[in-house]
Amino acid sequence: MSDFFSTDWSAMTTTDWTGLIILLVIAGLMTAAYFTILKPANRNKFEQYRDFVNHEDDMELDREDKHGHA
C-alpha cells in the first residue's frame, strides 16, 4: 500500500512542481475564503451583499433602454 502512495520527488519535472505549487496555493486561498465567509462573526460584514445580484434596479424590464440598446 505504501508503494501505491509513494512519490519519487527527484523524478518530478519543473511542470510537476509548478502544478503542485499552484494546486497548494489555490487550495489554501479557497480554504481561507471559505473560513472567512462562513465565520459567524463576519455575518454582518457580508449581509449587505446578500442580494446584490437581484437588486430591484436591475429587475426593471426596460434595462436595455438605460444602456443604450433597443
Backbone torsions as a table, in degrees:
resi	resn	phi	psi	omega
1	MET	NA	-37.5	-179.6
2	SER	-68.6	-27.5	175.9
3	ASP	-67.3	-32.8	-179.6
4	PHE	-68.3	-39.0	-176.8
5	PHE	-96.6	5.1	-179.9
6	SER	-80.7	155.1	-179.6
7	THR	-129.2	133.5	175.2
8	ASP	-90.0	91.5	-174.3
9	TRP	-63.0	-31.7	-178.2
10	SER	-73.4	-19.5	-179.6
11	ALA	-89.0	-3.2	-178.4
12	MET	-74.3	136.1	179.4
13	THR	-87.0	176.0	178.0
14	THR	-61.7	-38.1	178.0
15	THR	-64.4	-40.0	177.0
16	ASP	-61.6	-46.1	-179.6
17	TRP	-65.0	-40.6	178.6
18	THR	-62.8	-45.0	178.3
19	GLY	-62.9	-40.0	178.8
20	LEU	-64.9	-43.2	179.9
21	ILE	-65.9	-43.4	178.1
22	ILE	-62.0	-43.1	178.6
23	LEU	-59.6	-46.3	-178.8
24	LEU	-67.2	-38.7	178.7
25	VAL	-65.6	-46.5	-179.7
26	ILE	-65.1	-41.0	178.1
27	ALA	-62.9	-40.9	177.5
28	GLY	-65.0	-43.0	178.7
29	LEU	-65.1	-40.3	178.5
30	MET	-66.0	-40.8	177.9
31	THR	-62.9	-44.1	178.6
32	ALA	-63.6	-40.5	179.2
33	ALA	-64.9	-43.7	179.4
34	TYR	-62.4	-44.7	179.8
35	PHE	-66.9	-35.6	179.1
36	THR	-67.7	-44.9	-175.5
37	ILE	-75.0	-38.1	-175.7
38	LEU	-88.3	-0.8	178.8
39	LYS	-70.2	125.7	-177.1
40	PRO	-58.6	-28.9	-179.9
41	ALA	-68.4	-22.6	-179.5
42	ASN	-93.9	8.2	-175.1
43	ARG	-60.6	-44.9	-178.2
44	ASN	-66.4	-31.5	179.8
45	LYS	-66.1	-38.2	-176.9
46	PHE	-95.4	-7.5	-178.0
47	GLU	-63.7	-31.9	-179.1
48	GLN	-67.5	-20.0	179.7
49	TYR	-97.8	11.7	-173.0
50	ARG	-60.1	-41.0	-177.4
51	ASP	-125.1	37.5	-178.5
52	PHE	-67.6	-24.0	178.5
53	VAL	-73.6	-38.8	-176.9
54	ASN	-102.5	41.8	179.8
55	HIS	-67.1	144.3	-174.0
56	GLU	-60.9	-33.5	179.7
57	ASP	-63.7	-31.9	-179.5
58	ASP	-82.9	-10.6	-177.1
59	MET	-86.1	-4.4	-179.0
60	GLU	-66.7	147.1	-178.6
61	LEU	-76.1	-21.5	-177.5
62	ASP	-96.5	32.8	-177.0
63	ARG	-68.2	-23.7	177.4
64	GLU	-67.4	-32.8	179.6
65	ASP	-66.7	-33.1	-179.7
66	LYS	-69.0	-26.3	-177.2
67	HIS	-99.6	6.0	177.8
68	GLY	86.7	8.4	178.1
69	HIS	-100.6	143.2	176.1
70	ALA	-157.0	NA	NA
